[in-house]
Amino acid sequence: MARKVEVFSAGCATCHEAIEAIRREAGSVEIVVHDMKDVHVVRRAKELGVRSVPAVVIDGRLAPCCSGRGVDIHVLKEAGLGR
């Protein structure tokens, strides 16, 4: 069982929804919500591989459901950005 869950949040409605769902399911596990408006939090998020929010880290590892997302300029260009 997880010992610590960290949620990286921008404070939006989607983030709040995710935080509430995590709190409902986590039981007695420590949950820490990080505010992505804080430059120190952003640095830690980058170190962990966070590319979009909300993102969840369990026991120091980015959850698989939260990896590989985020803005990809190459994909956007293929979709027509800059044309």
DALINSUL-V588926 format. One record per residue. N is the residue number from 0. RES is the residue in one letter. SS is DSSP state (a for helix, b for strand, c for the rest). PHI is phi in whole degrees, 0 to 359 (NA if undefined). Layout:
BEGIN
n-><N | N>
res-><RES | RES>
ss-><SS | SS>
phi-><PHI | PHI>
END
This chain:
BEGIN
n-><0 | 1 | 2 | 3 | 4 | 5 | 6 | 7 | 8 | 9 | 10 | 11 | 12 | 13 | 14 | 15 | 16 | 17 | 18 | 19 | 20 | 21 | 22 | 23 | 24 | 25 | 26 | 27 | 28 | 29 | 30 | 31 | 32 | 33 | 34 | 35 | 36 | 37 | 38 | 39 | 40 | 41 | 42 | 43 | 44 | 45 | 46 | 47 | 48 | 49 | 50 | 51 | 52 | 53 | 54 | 55 | 56 | 57 | 58 | 59 | 60 | 61 | 62 | 63 | 64 | 65 | 66 | 67 | 68 | 69 | 70 | 71 | 72 | 73 | 74 | 75 | 76 | 77 | 78 | 79 | 80 | 81 | 82>
res-><M | A | R | K | V | E | V | F | S | A | G | C | A | T | C | H | E | A | I | E | A | I | R | R | E | A | G | S | V | E | I | V | V | H | D | M | K | D | V | H | V | V | R | R | A | K | E | L | G | V | R | S | V | P | A | V | V | I | D | G | R | L | A | P | C | C | S | G | R | G | V | D | I | H | V | L | K | E | A | G | L | G | R>
ss-><c | c | c | b | b | b | b | b | b | c | c | c | a | a | a | a | a | a | a | a | a | a | a | a | a | a | c | c | c | b | b | b | b | b | b | c | c | c | a | a | a | a | a | a | a | a | a | a | c | c | c | c | c | c | b | b | b | b | c | c | b | b | c | a | a | a | c | c | c | c | c | c | a | a | a | a | a | a | c | c | c | c | c>
phi-><NA | 297 | 259 | 212 | 240 | 245 | 241 | 265 | 227 | 259 | 84 | 279 | 299 | 296 | 296 | 298 | 299 | 296 | 299 | 297 | 296 | 295 | 299 | 297 | 268 | 283 | 69 | 267 | 291 | 292 | 240 | 242 | 257 | 256 | 268 | 290 | 279 | 267 | 301 | 291 | 294 | 299 | 300 | 297 | 299 | 298 | 300 | 275 | 93 | 291 | 239 | 205 | 236 | 288 | 228 | 239 | 243 | 245 | 50 | 85 | 236 | 297 | 296 | 306 | 291 | 250 | 261 | 78 | 262 | 112 | 287 | 239 | 303 | 297 | 295 | 297 | 296 | 296 | 276 | 119 | 300 | 87 | 263>
END
